[in-house]
Each structure stands twice: as structure tokens, then as C-alpha cells.
Amino acid sequence: MPGAWLLELVERAARRRFGDSLEVLGLPAASFRAPLRPEDRFRIVLERTAKDRVAFRIEGEEALVADGTLLTREALEDNP
């Protein structure tokens, strides 16, 4: 699977877990450690390590696929 697609899945998972107002500002660290084929099962593990940081891991059935950190912030909603 392409790395960009995996990172998109991580971003979607972070929004589901921490709320739709979460904005991803950057990716200060990411390592792709093993290939992931379309038929492989995997899970995304997220941990908020600071107010503006979310650590992630993509775990395959037999190996760590990728890990890294998202730089985030909560989006401000417009007040009418």
C-alpha cells in the first residue's frame, strides 16, 4: 500500500478518536518499516503525547508497518 494512503488512514482515525475539529498541521516524523499488501490485516494505534502531538503506529499481523507523529491543533469554530 502506498505510504500516502496509509497516512490518510491515520489522519482519519485521529479525527474519529479525537474529534472532527482536529486539524493535522504536519508530520514531523514518520518511518515506514515494512510493506503492507492489500490483503494484509492491520490496526492503527494512536496516543496523544502532547496537546499538539499524536503518536501513531500501524501494526501489521507480523510486523510494525509504520510509526510517527502528527502535529495537530483543534480547529476553532466560528461563533455567529
N, C-alpha and C positions, 0 to 999 in steps of 0.2 A: 504494500500500500504506500502511496506517496506521503512523504512527511508533511506536506502542506495539508493534506486531508486529515491526517491524524491530529494535527494542531487545531484544525477547525472543530473536530470532535471534542477535544479538550476544552476549547472555549465554550462550546455549547453545554458541556457537562458542568463547567464552572457557573454558568448562568443559571442552570437548573438548581444547582446546590446552594448558591449564594444569592440568588435573586436576579431578575431580569434587568435591574438597574446597574448591574456590574458592567463596567467598561474595561476592555483589555487595551492597555496603552502600549505594551511592548512585551518582548520576550528576551529578558536579559541573559537567560541561559537555557539551552536545550541540547540534549545529546540523544542521538538515535543509535541504539546499541545492538539491535537485532532486527532482521527483516520480519515483516508481518504480511502473510499471504491472505488473500480474500477469504479463504475457508478457515483461517485460524480464529479461535476464540480469544478474547482479551477483555480486560477491565481497566477502567480509568480510576485512579485513586487520587483524591485531591485533599490538600491540607492548607488551611490559611496559616501562613507563618508570620505574617505581619498585616497591619491594616491594609497595606497596598501590595501584598505579595501572596500568591497562591502557588504552592509547590504541587507538581503533578508527576505521576508515574503511569505509564501504560504497561501493564503486565500481561504478557502472553502466557499460554499454558506451560511453556517450558523455559521462558527467559524474560528478562526485563527488555522491553522493546524500546522505550524512550523515557526520559525524565527531564525535568527542567523547572523553570519558574516563570509565572506570568506576572507582569507588573499591571496592577489594576487600580481602579477607583470606582466609587459609587457615583453614578450619574445623578445630577441634580434635576429634579422635575420642575417644570415651570409652574409657578403659582399664579393662578388667574387673578 
